[in-house]
Amino acid sequence: MKSIILLLSFLPLALSTYIWGRDGWKIAFWQTSIAKRIEIPIVEGMPELGTQTQVIWEERFISGIETPLVGLVASVLLFLFFYIKLRR
């Protein structure tokens, strides 16, 4: 029983690492929007005359390196709480 409770304390770390991995393992800060760049020809049907870049912002949360760090802190705090409680 004790080992199950202690293993459950590492659940926040596992979940936060999964979320970080799902978003692409970015070693950066959290992002709340993504820029999509689309090349559009200046004259329709004649791309040889030049193109311009259109930037479209998409509202989406991308987790960064803070996500597993927050999970690690939560897991350590839960581990210490359960460890101290079980020792008594």
Secondary structure, 3 states (H helix, E strand, C coil): CHHHHHHHCCHHHHHHHHHHHHCCCCCCCCEEEEEEEEEEEEECCEEEEEEEEEEEEEEEEECCCHHHHHHHHHHHHHHHHHHHHHHC
